[in-house]
């Protein structure tokens, strides 16, 4: 009898974590490697947020917290949703988890039965389908098109909804593409969802504050309030406030779902770190100038990377509206021979050869459910990004 659970056969390791680890391993061996795999801001956590954590420690806020989070943070979350999104949630309709991943996992664990389908537009964040599978559901991927800037159309969404559909996962701005939906584009999708009252919506707004130019962020319930009773709106402090290691994600939704998620979390981890929660209170309630300042820096990096990649032979890089990723196509290099002599047959071959040849670590698009592409995180300095793009140009030009 096998010792490990059958469920493990349904999931794969995280490709983004694997790439970051491989880059670290090569660096440890003395290789000159530029890692562009991790979705993590290179900025430090704002000083006022760090001070709030220190103050919490000095006040003795170091004990267990309520499973769903301290009331001060849950009230700050409800206030954030009202202030920034026009959404009315009682603070008891909110929940705090150890990162956005726990929020998602709790929601799936609390709702999915064998045979339940979860619609996931591709390319998708690598963890969505794996979480669904671990929780006993069936992930249903629907490919978007590069010519539509990787945005799902109403017709595409309609085509995959079945009587078994339990959830639709919506992520804007997107990891891995950076694509963001305008209110009008979102309304076309919510019109479809209104016709299918058995489908719940899980919206991942983690990159809400990272949109560029004149783009205005919108979330599904803001666009279509009739979906309020079957939408879980998830967010967190990791990306906008450079607090990845603090591990605080949060959500708001119907009280019945929140209570079910609380029960799951109560038997799993209980409350998130008390100190991190107090830091998150300050992040949400405190000055927001940090967010605006860093967004402008990210926009400049995006423009640099898009421009340089579009000058590389065989690479086409769309210009995304948000997040801190680009998702270029390497279709023009498929079937060509890399400098090592290996024929590039897939996007995974492309990223492997790029790492070996030029020491640039990126993630292959097939890990996100759609290729031949690759994802670059530009959450690093302009100097490193410029050098990395020069190496990609050199590598692409050397492929024959």
C-alpha positions as CSV (number, residue, x, y, z in Angstrom):
1,X,0.0,0.0,0.0
2,X,1.3,3.4,-1.0
3,X,2.1,5.7,2.0
4,X,1.4,9.0,0.3
5,X,-2.1,10.3,-0.5
6,X,-3.6,9.8,-3.9
7,X,-4.3,13.5,-4.0
8,X,-0.6,14.2,-4.5
9,X,-0.8,12.6,-7.9
10,X,-3.2,15.3,-9.0
11,X,-0.9,18.3,-8.3
12,X,2.5,19.6,-9.5
13,X,5.1,21.6,-7.7
14,X,5.0,25.4,-8.1
15,X,6.9,26.3,-11.3
16,X,7.6,29.8,-10.1
17,X,9.1,28.6,-6.8
18,X,11.1,26.0,-8.7
19,X,12.6,28.6,-11.0
20,X,13.6,30.9,-8.1
21,X,15.2,28.0,-6.3
22,X,17.2,26.9,-9.4
23,X,18.4,30.5,-9.8
24,X,19.5,30.5,-6.1
25,X,21.3,27.2,-6.5
26,X,23.2,28.4,-9.6
27,X,24.2,31.6,-7.8
28,X,25.5,29.5,-4.9
29,X,27.7,27.7,-7.3
30,X,29.2,31.0,-8.5
31,X,27.1,31.6,-11.7
32,X,26.1,35.1,-12.7
33,X,22.4,34.7,-12.6
34,X,19.6,37.3,-12.9
35,X,16.4,35.8,-11.4
36,X,13.2,37.2,-12.9
37,X,11.0,34.4,-11.7
38,X,9.7,35.6,-8.3
39,X,6.5,37.7,-8.0
40,X,7.9,39.8,-5.2
41,X,8.5,43.6,-5.0
42,X,12.1,44.5,-4.4
43,X,11.1,47.4,-2.3
44,X,11.3,47.3,1.5
45,X,8.1,47.3,3.6
46,X,7.2,51.0,4.5
47,X,8.7,52.3,7.7
48,X,5.3,53.2,9.2
49,X,4.2,49.6,8.7
50,X,7.4,48.2,10.3
51,X,7.0,50.6,13.2
52,X,3.4,49.4,13.8
53,X,4.7,45.8,14.1
54,X,7.4,46.9,16.6
55,X,4.8,48.8,18.6
56,X,2.6,45.7,18.6
57,X,5.4,43.6,20.0
58,X,6.2,46.2,22.7
59,X,2.5,46.3,23.7
60,X,2.5,42.5,24.1
61,X,0.3,41.8,21.1
62,X,2.0,38.4,20.8
63,X,-0.8,36.0,21.7
64,X,-3.2,33.9,19.7
65,X,-5.8,35.9,17.8
66,X,-9.4,35.1,16.7
67,X,-9.3,32.6,13.8
68,X,-10.7,35.1,11.3
69,X,-8.4,37.9,12.4
70,X,-8.3,40.7,15.0
71,X,-11.3,43.0,14.9
72,X,-9.1,46.0,14.2
73,X,-7.8,44.5,11.0
74,X,-11.2,43.1,9.9
75,X,-12.7,46.6,10.4
76,X,-9.8,48.1,8.4
77,X,-10.6,45.6,5.6
78,X,-14.3,46.5,5.5
79,X,-13.3,50.2,5.5
80,X,-10.9,49.6,2.6
81,X,-13.6,47.9,0.5
82,X,-16.0,50.8,1.1
83,X,-13.4,53.5,0.5
84,X,-11.7,52.1,-2.6
85,X,-14.3,49.8,-4.2
86,X,-17.6,51.1,-3.1
87,X,-18.5,47.8,-1.5
88,X,-20.5,47.5,1.7
89,X,-19.3,44.7,4.0
90,X,-19.9,44.3,7.7
91,X,-16.5,43.6,9.4
92,X,-17.8,40.1,10.3
93,X,-18.1,39.3,6.6
94,X,-14.3,39.5,6.3
95,X,-11.6,37.0,7.0
96,X,-7.8,37.2,7.4
97,X,-5.5,34.4,6.3
98,X,-1.9,33.5,6.2
99,X,-1.5,35.0,2.7
100,X,-3.9,35.0,-0.2
101,X,-3.2,31.3,-0.8
102,X,-4.8,30.3,2.4
103,X,-7.9,32.4,1.6
104,X,-8.3,30.6,-1.7
105,X,-7.6,27.1,-0.3
106,X,-10.1,27.7,2.5
107,X,-12.8,28.7,0.1
108,X,-12.3,25.7,-2.1
109,X,-12.0,23.3,0.8
110,X,-15.3,24.7,2.2
111,X,-17.3,24.4,-1.0
112,X,-15.9,21.8,-3.5
113,X,-17.3,18.3,-3.8
114,X,-16.1,15.6,-6.2
115,X,-17.2,16.5,-9.8
116,X,-17.6,20.3,-9.1
117,X,-15.9,22.3,-11.8
118,X,-13.9,25.5,-11.4
119,X,-13.5,27.7,-14.5
120,X,-10.0,29.2,-14.7
121,X,-8.9,31.4,-17.6
122,X,-5.5,30.6,-19.0
123,X,-2.8,31.7,-18.6
124,X,-3.4,31.4,-14.9
125,X,-1.5,31.7,-11.6
126,X,0.1,28.3,-11.2
127,X,-1.6,27.5,-7.9
128,X,-5.2,27.9,-8.9
129,X,-5.7,24.5,-10.7
130,X,-3.6,22.7,-8.1
131,X,-5.6,24.0,-5.2
132,X,-8.8,23.0,-6.9
133,X,-7.5,19.5,-7.5
134,X,-6.3,19.1,-3.9
135,X,-9.7,20.1,-2.7
136,X,-11.4,17.5,-4.8
137,X,-12.7,19.7,-7.6
138,X,-12.1,19.6,-11.3
139,X,-10.2,22.6,-12.8
140,X,-11.5,23.6,-16.2
141,X,-9.0,25.8,-18.2
142,X,-10.1,28.1,-20.9
143,X,-7.4,29.6,-23.1
144,X,-7.4,33.3,-23.8
145,X,-5.8,34.8,-26.9
146,X,-2.8,37.0,-27.2
147,X,-4.6,39.1,-29.8
148,X,-7.2,39.9,-27.1
149,X,-4.4,40.8,-24.7
150,X,-5.0,37.6,-22.8
151,X,-8.5,38.7,-21.7
152,X,-11.4,36.3,-21.6
153,X,-14.4,37.2,-23.7
154,X,-18.1,36.8,-22.8
155,X,-18.5,34.1,-25.5
156,X,-15.5,32.1,-24.2
157,X,-16.8,32.2,-20.7
158,X,-20.3,31.1,-21.8
159,X,-18.8,28.2,-23.7
160,X,-17.3,26.5,-20.6
161,X,-20.1,26.9,-18.0
162,X,-21.9,23.7,-17.3
163,X,-24.4,22.6,-14.6
164,X,-21.3,21.3,-12.7
165,X,-19.6,24.7,-12.6
166,X,-19.2,25.8,-9.0
167,X,-16.7,28.7,-9.2
168,X,-15.3,31.1,-11.8
169,X,-11.9,32.4,-10.8
170,X,-11.2,36.0,-12.0
171,X,-7.8,37.7,-11.6
172,X,-7.3,41.3,-12.7
173,X,-4.6,42.6,-13.1
174,X,-3.4,39.1,-13.9
175,X,-0.5,37.0,-12.8
176,X,1.1,36.0,-15.2
177,X,0.2,38.4,-18.0
178,X,-0.5,41.7,-16.3
179,X,-3.7,42.0,-18.3
180,X,-6.4,44.1,-16.6
181,X,-10.1,44.3,-17.4
182,X,-11.8,47.7,-17.8
183,X,-15.2,48.1,-16.2
184,X,-16.8,47.6,-19.6
185,X,-14.9,44.4,-20.3
186,X,-15.8,43.2,-16.9
187,X,-19.5,44.0,-17.4
188,X,-19.6,41.7,-20.4
189,X,-18.4,38.8,-18.2
190,X,-20.7,39.7,-15.3
191,X,-23.7,39.7,-17.7
192,X,-22.9,36.1,-18.5
193,X,-22.6,35.2,-14.9
194,X,-25.9,36.7,-14.1
195,X,-27.5,34.1,-16.4
196,X,-26.0,31.2,-14.3
197,X,-27.0,31.7,-10.7
198,X,-25.3,28.4,-9.6
199,X,-21.9,29.8,-10.4
200,X,-19.9,31.6,-7.7
201,X,-17.2,34.1,-8.4
202,X,-13.8,34.2,-6.7
203,X,-12.1,37.4,-7.6
204,X,-8.3,37.7,-6.9
205,X,-7.6,41.5,-6.7
206,X,-4.1,41.1,-5.3
207,X,-2.6,43.5,-7.9
208,X,-5.4,46.1,-7.6
209,X,-3.1,49.0,-6.8
210,X,-0.6,48.2,-9.6
211,X,-2.3,49.6,-12.7
212,X,-0.7,52.0,-15.1
213,X,-1.5,55.1,-17.2
214,X,-5.2,56.1,-17.1
215,X,-6.4,52.6,-16.4
216,X,-9.1,52.5,-13.6
217,X,-9.4,49.3,-11.6
218,X,-12.7,47.6,-11.1
219,X,-13.8,44.5,-9.3
220,X,-16.8,42.3,-10.3
221,X,-19.3,43.2,-7.5
222,X,-18.5,46.9,-8.0
223,X,-19.5,46.5,-11.7
224,X,-22.5,44.2,-11.0
225,X,-23.9,44.5,-7.5
226,X,-26.4,41.7,-8.2
227,X,-23.5,39.2,-7.8
228,X,-22.8,40.3,-4.2
229,X,-24.4,37.2,-2.6
230,X,-22.2,34.8,-4.6
231,X,-18.8,36.5,-4.8
232,X,-15.8,36.2,-2.6
233,X,-13.5,39.2,-3.1
234,X,-9.9,38.4,-2.2
235,X,-7.0,40.8,-1.7
236,X,-3.9,41.2,0.5
237,X,-1.1,43.5,1.5
238,X,1.8,41.5,-0.1
239,X,2.2,43.2,-3.5
240,X,1.0,46.8,-3.0
241,X,2.8,47.3,0.4
242,X,5.8,45.1,-0.3
243,X,4.8,42.8,2.6
244,X,5.2,39.3,1.0
245,X,7.0,37.8,4.0
246,X,4.4,39.1,6.4
247,X,1.9,36.6,5.0
248,X,-1.4,38.5,5.2
249,X,-4.3,37.9,2.8
250,X,-7.9,38.8,3.3
251,X,-11.3,38.5,1.7
252,X,-15.0,39.5,2.1
253,X,-18.1,37.7,1.1
254,X,-21.4,36.2,2.2
255,X,-21.4,35.5,5.9
256,X,-22.3,31.8,5.4
257,X,-19.1,31.2,3.3
258,X,-16.9,33.3,5.7
259,X,-18.1,31.2,8.6
260,X,-17.3,28.0,6.7
261,X,-13.9,29.3,5.9
262,X,-13.4,30.2,9.5
263,X,-14.2,26.6,10.5
264,X,-11.7,25.2,8.1
265,X,-9.0,27.6,9.2
266,X,-9.8,26.9,12.9
267,X,-8.8,23.3,12.3
268,X,-5.8,24.2,10.1
269,X,-3.7,27.1,11.3
270,X,-6.0,29.2,13.5
271,X,-5.3,32.9,13.3
272,X,-2.5,34.5,11.2
273,X,0.5,36.1,13.0
274,X,-0.7,38.7,15.5
275,X,2.3,41.0,14.7
276,X,1.7,40.8,11.0
277,X,-2.0,41.6,11.5
278,X,-1.2,44.8,13.4
279,X,1.3,45.8,10.6
280,X,-1.5,45.2,8.1
281,X,-3.9,47.5,10.0
282,X,-1.3,50.3,9.5
283,X,-0.8,49.4,5.9
284,X,-4.6,49.7,5.1
285,X,-5.3,52.7,7.4
286,X,-2.1,54.6,7.1
287,X,-0.6,56.9,4.5
288,X,-0.9,55.5,0.9
289,X,1.8,57.6,-0.8
290,X,4.2,54.6,-0.9
291,X,1.8,52.8,-3.2
292,X,1.6,55.7,-5.7
293,X,5.3,56.2,-5.7
294,X,6.2,52.6,-6.3
295,X,3.5,52.2,-9.0
296,X,5.3,54.9,-11.0
297,X,8.6,53.0,-10.7
298,X,6.9,49.8,-11.8
299,X,5.4,51.5,-14.9
300,X,8.9,52.8,-15.9
301,X,10.3,49.2,-15.6
302,X,7.4,47.8,-17.6
303,X,8.0,50.3,-20.5
304,X,11.7,49.4,-20.5
305,X,11.2,45.7,-20.6
306,X,8.5,45.8,-23.2
307,X,10.6,48.0,-25.5
308,X,13.7,45.9,-25.2
309,X,12.0,42.5,-25.6
310,X,10.2,43.6,-28.7
311,X,13.6,44.3,-30.2
312,X,14.6,40.7,-29.6
313,X,14.5,38.3,-32.6
314,X,11.5,36.0,-32.5
315,X,10.0,37.5,-29.4
316,X,6.7,39.5,-29.2
317,X,5.9,41.2,-25.9
318,X,2.4,42.7,-25.3
319,X,2.2,45.8,-23.1
320,X,0.2,44.9,-20.0
321,X,-2.0,47.3,-18.0
322,X,-1.0,46.2,-14.6
323,X,0.8,44.0,-12.1
324,X,4.6,43.6,-12.5
325,X,4.8,40.9,-15.2
326,X,5.1,40.6,-18.9
327,X,4.2,37.5,-20.8
328,X,6.1,37.5,-24.1
329,X,5.6,35.0,-26.9
330,X,8.7,33.0,-28.0
331,X,6.8,31.3,-30.8
332,X,9.3,32.8,-33.3
333,X,12.1,30.8,-31.7
334,X,10.4,27.4,-31.6
335,X,12.2,24.8,-33.9
336,X,15.3,27.0,-33.9
337,X,18.7,25.7,-32.6
338,X,20.0,27.3,-29.4
339,X,23.8,28.1,-29.0
340,X,24.2,24.8,-27.2
341,X,23.1,22.9,-30.3
342,X,19.8,21.9,-28.8
343,X,16.6,22.4,-30.8
344,X,14.1,24.6,-29.0
345,X,10.9,22.6,-29.2
346,X,8.9,24.1,-26.4
347,X,8.8,27.2,-24.2
348,X,10.3,25.1,-21.4
349,X,13.2,24.4,-23.7
350,X,13.5,28.1,-24.3
351,X,13.7,29.1,-20.7
352,X,16.1,26.2,-19.8
353,X,18.5,27.1,-22.6
354,X,18.3,30.8,-21.7
355,X,19.2,30.1,-18.2
356,X,22.1,27.8,-19.1
357,X,23.4,30.1,-21.9
358,X,22.9,33.6,-20.4
359,X,22.1,33.1,-16.8
360,X,18.6,34.7,-17.0
361,X,15.9,32.8,-15.0
362,X,12.3,33.2,-16.3
363,X,9.3,30.9,-16.0
364,X,7.9,28.9,-19.0
365,X,4.4,29.8,-20.1
366,X,3.2,26.2,-20.2
367,X,3.4,26.2,-16.4
368,X,0.7,28.9,-16.5
369,X,-1.4,26.9,-18.9
370,X,-0.6,28.7,-22.2
371,X,2.4,28.8,-24.4
372,X,4.7,29.2,-26.2
373,X,5.4,32.1,-23.9
374,X,7.4,33.0,-20.8
375,X,6.8,35.1,-17.8
376,X,9.2,37.8,-16.6
377,X,8.7,39.5,-13.2
378,X,10.1,43.1,-13.5
379,X,10.0,43.6,-9.7
380,X,13.7,44.3,-9.7
381,X,16.0,47.2,-10.5
382,X,16.2,48.9,-13.9
383,X,19.9,48.1,-14.1
384,X,19.3,44.3,-13.7
385,X,16.3,44.4,-16.0
386,X,18.3,46.2,-18.8
387,X,21.1,43.7,-18.4
388,X,18.7,40.8,-18.5
389,X,16.9,42.1,-21.6
390,X,20.3,42.5,-23.3
391,X,21.1,38.9,-22.6
392,X,17.7,37.8,-23.9
393,X,18.3,39.8,-27.1
394,X,21.8,38.2,-27.4
395,X,20.4,34.7,-26.8
396,X,17.5,35.1,-29.3
397,X,19.8,36.5,-31.9
398,X,22.1,33.5,-31.6
399,X,19.3,31.0,-32.2
400,X,19.5,29.7,-35.8
